[in-house]
């Protein structure tokens, strides 16, 4: 139980951290609206902080770890160069806090979802072109806060679940089907078996 190296510090609460695949670097994010990359051995920050305009709720690496996808209470998700800290695509804009974001398998698209725990509790799911930052298809509107969203195996459909006690299945153009509890459980098992969620 001995601490290894010095503490990696932000200016405010740290909300999350992940290792590089080879454990040589650590990515952190927090309420100071900053995402930072660190040398895991020395604790020295690598490059400048990647900054939003409000608290950051999550971040993930691309598969090759050259890019970082972040999401925030400033109503945006953003894509960054992992080393230089430069934003490399337009901000992906929602009307409310972005609660999560994932890449498609080939990383040509980004899926984001939003909601507001303090205000009007409605959410939205949006699909984006990774390179241009343009939205693909219409917004998939939900009546309540979206908890999570995942692609199916061939990425032609999206499965979401929310705090209104419902799960919904969407095609990439916005058609929606509300699932029964049994159908939701089966769909969730299929996604877990496919490795899309865990």
C-alpha positions, -999 to +999 in steps of 0.1 A: +000+000+000+029+024-006+023+054-029+045+054-060+059+087-070+044+121-063+007+129-064-008+141-097-027+172-089-054+194-104-066+228-091-099+213-080-116+179-076-103+151-099-133+132-113-115+105-132-082+090-145-071+063-169-038+047-179-023+045-214-024+010-227+013+005-217+008+022-183+035+049-191+011+078-190-020+088-171-049+110-183-069+129-156-099+153-156-118+172-131-140+201-119-113+226-129-124+222-165-090+206-174-079+173-189-042+166-183-017+140-195+011+129-172+042+108-171+031+079-149+066+074-134+077+110-128+043+126-123+054+154-147+026+169-169+030+162-206+019+191-228-006+218-219-040+211-203-070+205-226-096+229-213-134+231-214-155+260-200-170+240-172-165+208-152-153+178-172-172+145-166-153+121-187-125+113-212-114+084-233-085+077-256-088+068-292-076+032-300-041+044-311-040+068-281-032+098-303-065+116-296-086+122-265-124+126-265-138+146-236-173+157-224-184+184-201-210+204-183-203+232-208-227+213-231-199+201-255-178+171-263-144+179-278-116+160-296-079+167-288-045+158-299-032+138-269+004+151-270+000+188-280-033+194-262-047+211-293-084+208-301-085+191-335-122+193-345-151+216-338-168+213-305-198+189-306-226+210-292-256+200-271-282+222-253-275+206-220-246+189-202-229+162-222-230+131-200-210+107-222-194+101-255-179+071-274-162+065-307-176+041-333-154+010-339-136+027-368-135+060-350-151+079-380-181+088-358-187+099-323-219+093-303-228+117-276-257+120-251-269+147-228-292+157-200-297+181-171-301+169-135-309+204-122-331+218-148-356+204-173-348+167-173-348+160-210-319+145-230-306+141-265-285+116-284-264+128-314-241+112-339-212+132-354-185+129-381-152+127-362-132+147-388-156+175-396-176+178-364-208+178-384-239+161-370-250+130-388-288+127-391-313+143-368-311+146-330-326+116-312-347+133-286-354+116-252-380+127-227-355+124-198-318+123-189-299+097-210-278+075-188-258+057-214-257+049-252-240+021-271-237+010-307-249-025-317-224-049-334-228-036-369-233+000-357-266+005-376-286+009-343-280+026-310-293+014-276-300+040-249-314+039-214-326+068-193-340+078-159-376+076-172-375+038-167-372+031-203-346+018-228-348+027-265-334+014-297-327+038-325-315+036-361-288+061-371-314+083-387-335+087-355-362+061-357-370+049-321-384+018-305-392+016-268-381-017-254-400-039-228-379-049-197-374-084-212-363-070-246-340-045-229-324-073-208-318-094-240-304-064-259-281-056-229-268-092-228-261-091-266-241-058-262-221-073-233-214-105-253-203-083-282-179-064-259-197-031-265-204-026-228-192-042-196 
